[in-house]
Amino acid sequence: MNMSFLQELFNSITQRDARLWRRQGGLTAPDHAQLLDACRGLLESDGEASSISLASRALAMYQQLSEDERTRFFEGLARDFAADPARIDAAYETYREQRDNPSLHALFEACEPRRQELFRRLNLASEGTHALVRMREGLLERLREQPAFKPIDADFAHLFGSWFNRGFLVLKRIDWNTPASILEKIIRYEAVHEIRDWDDLRRRLDARDRRCFAFFHPAIGDEPLIFVEVALCKGLPDRIQPILSGESAGQRDIDDPEAADSAAFFGISNCQTGLRGISFGNFLIKQVVQELKLELPQLKHFVTLSPVPGFAHWLAERRDDEALPGELRQVLHELDAPDWHLDPAQSERLRAVIKPLAARYLVEEKNARGLPLNPVARFHLGNGAELHRINWLGDTSPKGVKQAAGLMVNYLYVLDDIERNHENYTANATVVCSSEVRDLNRRARKMAKGELAK
């Protein structure tokens, strides 16, 4: 018997059932109470066929809820689908008396919120995984105003961490022969450097000096989870504009991929907001490095050309700090001048001040958890990279100047050092950096004492 055929047939029946419900029972939009009742019915169902049908109908109902009704639905999930305190107490008392594995297992089951089993059953529906990812996206939009929804988010994160395990992810190269439906999503989801049009995309997929890879998950079809853009270079690139314009992949033009000695990751974009906090990037970079080494074994350097979001804001908070020397504050206020980066003399004065301060920001400034304040630094250092070089006027676009005073950073992935760097970062929050960056950081300390470095 062809089980695949039967599964596809059954899926088509349940999808048709959901469509019929939307056209007939769904002529009037459901409210949150009806959906909560449908969820209770799904939890009480004991047959696979009926569970799939109920799950499809419940997800169809959620899609029809207004934004206000969705908020009320989440309120119901938080209130009515949590773990039962009385059941937890009873299971704990049993475990205290018996101290055996069955009673421990019963305690674990009692502690699990009913929401998790509900989400598992909703996932039975065709395209249920993607529907739940979109549901979490709606939840995340409400978290700031509704902190009571955090336990629901924790349940989503717990389940997604298993469902989107590395073993289920599929790496695919994106090129000009990739289906247009996926290429359209690459344009839409690019979050670092906007892709303006199809011609722009074609330049970024040029087989001579570009590579693009994405992770997909079988349960959500042609929706990419995350993708990375790579430029093949001679030498380590220090500016993004030549890469984006297509003039040059790095320090010199590359017409033959085998002439490159470096691969530069210049854009990493997460595509599914509903999967925020689920880590894919570290796996993606490591696997892409392996793919590139197989294709182009002559590559010696794997490096990023990364933005520094938040740096300009950090600078702005400190340029009025009276603890800093007046001359230093005066130079920093030159950032207010329009097009300051086009004036060579002004740019040079700012370079002498801002590059050391950037080193201090990236190496020493920490968040409440004792990790680097900058999110991009946390990502790459956590993956085992080295903070290698700070590039002055690496991004002179309006966005680059606004968010980081034009700075960009190279994080270097040395294959033999990745695991050691990762372990040091994880255990001690160690920021591994080059001697050049350490020198800049020392210069920043002198500047704070009134010695403007040249």
C-alpha positions in Angstrom: 0.0 0.0 0.0 1.3 3.5 -0.9 1.2 5.3 2.4 2.5 8.5 0.9 -0.4 8.6 -1.5 -2.8 7.9 1.4 -1.3 10.7 3.5 -1.5 13.2 0.6 -5.1 12.1 0.0 -6.0 12.6 3.6 -4.3 16.0 3.7 -6.3 17.1 0.7 -9.5 16.0 2.4 -8.7 17.9 5.6 -7.7 21.0 3.7 -11.0 20.8 1.8 -12.8 20.5 5.1 -11.1 23.7 6.4 -12.0 25.5 3.2 -15.6 24.4 3.4 -15.8 25.6 7.0 -14.4 29.0 6.0 -17.1 29.3 3.2 -20.0 27.9 5.2 -19.5 27.9 9.0 -17.0 30.7 8.6 -19.3 33.1 6.8 -19.5 35.0 10.0 -16.1 35.6 11.6 -15.5 33.4 14.7 -14.6 35.0 18.0 -11.9 34.0 20.5 -14.3 32.0 22.6 -15.3 29.7 19.7 -11.6 29.1 18.9 -10.8 28.3 22.5 -13.7 25.8 22.5 -12.3 24.3 19.3 -8.9 24.0 21.0 -10.4 22.2 23.9 -12.2 19.8 21.5 -8.9 19.1 19.8 -7.2 18.2 23.1 -10.1 15.8 23.9 -10.0 14.1 20.5 -8.5 10.6 20.6 -8.5 9.7 16.9 -5.8 10.8 14.4 -8.2 11.5 11.6 -10.5 13.6 13.7 -7.6 15.4 15.3 -6.2 16.4 11.9 -9.6 17.7 10.8 -10.1 19.6 14.1 -6.6 21.1 13.9 -7.1 22.3 10.4 -10.4 23.9 11.4 -8.9 25.6 14.5 -6.1 27.1 12.5 -8.6 28.3 9.8 -10.6 29.9 12.6 -7.5 31.7 14.0 -6.8 33.1 10.5 -10.2 34.8 10.6 -9.9 36.4 14.0 -9.6 40.2 14.2 -6.5 41.6 15.8 -8.4 42.3 19.0 -9.9 38.8 19.0 -6.4 37.3 18.6 -5.3 39.2 21.7 -8.2 37.7 23.6 -7.4 34.3 22.3 -3.8 34.6 23.6 -5.3 35.7 26.9 -7.3 32.5 27.0 -4.3 30.4 26.2 -2.4 32.0 29.0 -5.2 31.6 31.5 -6.9 28.3 30.6 -4.2 26.2 29.0 -1.5 26.4 31.6 -0.3 23.5 33.8 -2.8 22.5 36.6 -1.3 23.4 40.0 -3.3 20.8 41.8 -2.1 18.1 39.5 1.5 19.3 39.9 1.1 19.2 43.7 -0.3 15.7 43.6 2.4 14.4 41.3 5.1 16.0 43.5 3.8 14.4 46.6 3.8 11.0 44.9 7.4 11.5 43.7 8.5 12.5 47.2 7.1 9.3 48.6 8.2 6.9 45.8 11.3 8.5 44.3 11.1 6.2 41.2 11.2 6.9 37.5 7.5 6.4 36.8 6.6 9.0 39.4 9.2 11.4 38.1 7.8 11.0 34.6 4.3 11.7 35.9 5.7 14.9 37.6 7.3 16.0 34.3 3.9 15.5 32.5 2.1 17.4 35.2 4.4 20.4 34.9 4.0 20.7 31.1 1.4 23.3 30.2 -1.5 22.1 28.2 -0.6 24.6 25.5 2.3 22.5 24.4 0.1 19.5 23.7 -2.3 21.8 22.0 0.4 23.2 19.7 1.6 19.6 18.9 -1.9 18.7 17.9 -2.4 21.9 15.8 0.8 20.9 14.1 -0.9 17.8 12.7 -2.7 19.9 10.2 -1.4 20.3 6.7 1.0 23.3 6.8 0.4 23.5 10.5 4.0 24.2 11.3 4.1 27.3 9.2 0.7 28.4 10.6 2.1 28.1 14.1 5.2 30.1 13.2 2.9 32.9 12.0 0.9 32.5 15.1 4.0 33.1 17.2 4.8 36.1 15.0 1.5 37.6 16.1 2.3 36.8 19.7 5.7 38.5 19.6 4.0 41.7 18.4 2.1 41.8 21.6 4.7 40.8 24.1 5.9 44.3 25.0 2.4 45.3 26.0 1.3 41.9 27.3 4.1 40.4 29.5 1.6 37.8 30.7 2.0 36.2 27.3 5.7 35.3 27.9 4.8 31.7 29.1 3.1 31.1 25.8 6.2 32.3 24.0 8.3 30.0 26.1 6.2 27.1 25.0 6.5 28.0 21.3 10.3 28.4 21.7 10.6 25.1 23.5 8.7 23.2 20.7 10.3 25.1 17.8 13.8 24.3 19.2 13.0 20.6 18.6 11.0 21.0 15.4 13.6 23.1 13.8 16.6 21.0 15.0 19.6 21.2 12.7 18.9 17.6 11.6 15.7 18.7 9.9 17.2 21.7 8.1 18.1 21.5 4.4 20.9 23.7 2.9 20.3 24.9 -0.6 22.3 27.1 -2.9 20.4 30.1 -4.3 21.3 31.0 -7.8 19.6 32.5 -10.9 18.1 29.1 -11.7 16.3 28.9 -8.3 12.5 29.1 -8.7 11.2 32.7 -9.0 8.9 32.2 -6.0 12.0 31.7 -3.8 13.9 34.5 -5.4 11.1 36.9 -4.7 11.3 35.9 -1.0 15.0 36.5 -1.0 14.4 40.1 -2.2 11.6 40.6 0.4 13.5 39.1 3.4 16.9 40.8 2.8 17.3 42.6 6.1 20.9 43.9 6.0 21.4 45.5 2.6 18.2 46.2 0.6 17.9 44.4 -2.8 16.4 47.1 -5.0 15.2 45.1 -8.0 15.8 41.9 -10.0 18.9 43.3 -11.6 20.4 44.0 -8.2 19.5 40.4 -7.2 21.2 39.0 -10.3 24.4 40.8 -9.5 24.4 39.3 -6.0 24.0 35.8 -7.5 26.7 36.2 -10.1 28.4 32.8 -10.3 31.8 34.5 -10.9 32.2 36.1 -7.5 29.0 35.6 -5.5 27.4 32.8 -3.6 24.1 32.6 -1.6 22.9 29.8 0.6 19.7 29.3 2.6 18.3 26.9 5.1 14.8 25.4 4.4 12.6 23.1 6.5 10.5 20.3 4.9 7.4 21.3 6.9 7.2 24.8 5.5 8.1 24.2 1.9 9.8 27.0 -0.2 9.9 29.5 2.7 13.6 30.1 3.6 14.4 30.3 7.3 17.7 32.2 6.9 20.1 33.0 4.1 23.6 34.2 3.8 25.2 36.2 0.9 28.9 35.7 0.1 31.4 37.6 -1.9 34.5 35.9 -3.3 37.5 38.2 -2.9 41.2 38.7 -3.2 42.1 39.9 0.2 39.7 40.9 3.0 37.1 43.5 1.9 36.8 46.7 3.9 33.9 48.5 2.1 30.4 47.3 1.3 29.6 49.8 -1.6 31.8 48.1 -4.2 30.3 44.7 -3.3 26.7 46.0 -3.6 27.3 47.9 -6.8 28.9 44.9 -8.5 32.1 46.9 -9.3 34.3 44.6 -7.3 33.9 41.7 -5.0 36.8 42.8 -2.8 40.2 44.5 -3.1 40.4 43.5 -6.8 38.0 42.3 -9.4 37.3 38.5 -9.6 36.4 37.0 -12.9 37.3 33.5 -12.0 36.1 32.0 -8.7 39.3 30.0 -8.4 41.3 33.3 -8.3 39.7 34.2 -5.0 41.5 33.6 -1.7 38.8 34.9 0.6 35.1 34.4 1.1 33.3 37.3 2.8 29.9 36.9 4.4 28.3 40.3 3.9 24.6 39.7 4.6 22.8 37.2 6.9 19.0 37.6 7.0 16.5 35.7 9.2 13.3 35.3 7.2 10.7 34.1 9.7 9.9 36.5 12.6 8.0 33.8 14.3 11.3 31.8 14.7 13.1 34.6 16.5 15.5 33.2 19.1 15.8 29.9 17.3 19.4 29.7 16.3 20.2 28.9 12.7 23.0 31.2 11.8 25.8 29.4 13.6 24.9 26.2 11.7 24.5 28.0 8.5 27.9 29.7 8.5 29.8 26.5 9.5 28.1 24.5 6.8 28.6 27.2 4.1 32.3 27.3 5.0 32.4 23.5 4.4 30.5 23.9 1.1 32.8 26.6 -0.1 35.9 24.6 0.9 34.7 21.7 -1.2 34.0 23.9 -4.2 37.0 26.2 -3.9 39.7 24.5 -1.9 42.1 27.4 -2.5 40.1 29.7 -0.2 42.3 30.7 2.8 40.1 33.3 4.7 36.5 33.2 5.8 35.5 36.6 7.0 32.4 38.8 7.5 31.9 42.4 6.4 29.4 43.2 9.2 27.4 46.3 10.2 27.7 47.7 13.8 24.0 48.5 14.7 23.7 50.6 17.8 27.2 52.1 17.7 26.1 55.6 16.7 23.5 55.6 19.5 26.1 54.5 22.0 28.4 57.3 20.7 25.6 59.9 21.0 25.0 58.9 24.7 28.7 59.6 25.5 29.6 62.7 23.6 27.9 64.9 26.2 29.5 63.0 29.1 31.5 65.6 31.0 33.8 62.9 32.3 35.3 62.8 28.8 37.9 65.4 27.8 36.4 68.5 26.2 38.4 68.1 23.0 37.2 64.6 22.5 33.6 65.7 23.0 34.1 68.6 20.6 35.4 66.2 17.8 32.4 63.8 18.3 30.0 66.7 17.8 31.3 67.0 14.3 29.2 64.0 13.5 26.2 66.4 13.4 27.5 68.0 10.3 25.8 66.9 7.1 27.9 64.8 4.8 30.9 64.9 7.2 32.3 61.8 5.7 32.8 63.7 2.4 35.2 66.2 3.9 38.7 64.6 4.0 40.0 66.8 6.9 36.9 66.3 9.0 36.7 62.6 8.2 40.4 62.2 9.3 39.7 63.9 12.7 36.8 61.7 13.4 38.6 58.5 12.3 41.3 59.1 14.9 38.7 59.2 17.6 35.9 56.9 16.4 37.9 53.8 15.5 39.4 53.5 19.0 36.0 54.2 20.6 34.5 51.5 18.4 37.1 49.0 19.7 36.2 49.9 23.2 32.5 49.5 22.4 33.0 46.1 20.8 35.5 44.7 23.3 34.5 46.1 26.7 30.9 47.3 26.6 28.6 44.5 28.0 24.9 43.9 28.5 23.3 42.8 31.7 24.3 39.2 31.1 28.0 40.2 30.8 28.0 39.6 27.0 29.1 42.1 24.3 26.5 44.9 24.0 26.5 44.7 20.2 24.2 42.0 18.9 26.2 41.3 15.7 29.3 40.9 17.9 27.5 38.4 20.2 26.4 36.4 17.2 29.8 36.0 15.5 31.9 35.8 18.7 29.5 33.1 19.9 30.1 31.2 16.7 33.8 31.2 17.4 35.0 34.1 15.2 37.7 36.6 16.0 37.0 40.4 16.0 39.6 41.1 13.4 39.4 44.6 11.9 37.4 47.8 12.2 36.9 49.4 8.8 36.6 53.2 8.6 33.8 54.4 6.2 33.1 50.8 5.3 29.5 51.7 4.7 28.8 55.3 3.5 25.1 54.7 2.8 22.6 56.9 4.8 21.8 53.8 6.9 25.4 52.9 7.5 26.3 56.5 8.5 23.3 56.8 10.8 23.6 53.5 12.6 27.4 53.2 12.9 29.1 56.4 11.8 30.0 54.5 8.6 31.9 51.7 10.4 31.9 48.1 9.4 33.7 45.2 11.0 35.5 42.0 9.8 35.0 39.0 12.0 37.4 36.3 11.0 36.6 32.6 11.1 39.8 30.6 11.5 38.8 27.0 11.1 41.3 25.6 13.6 40.3 28.2 16.2 36.5 28.2 16.0 35.8 25.6 18.7 38.3 27.0 21.1 37.0 30.5 20.6 33.5 29.4 21.0 34.2 27.6 24.3 36.1 30.6 25.7 33.2 32.9 24.8 30.6 30.5 26.2 32.5 29.9 29.5 34.0 33.3 30.1 32.5 35.8 27.6 36.0 36.2 26.1 36.2 38.6 23.2 38.9 37.2 20.9 40.4 40.0 18.9 43.4 40.8 16.7 46.4 42.8 17.9 45.2 45.7 15.7 41.9 45.8 17.6 43.6 45.5 21.0 45.9 48.5 20.1 42.8 50.5 19.2 41.2 49.7 22.5 44.4 50.8 24.4 44.3 54.0 22.5 40.7 54.5 23.6 41.8 54.3 27.2 44.4 57.0 26.6 41.9 59.2 25.0 39.7 58.9 28.0 42.6 60.3 30.0 42.9 63.3 27.8 45.4 62.1 25.3 43.8 62.3 21.8 45.4 59.6 19.7 46.7 60.3 16.3 
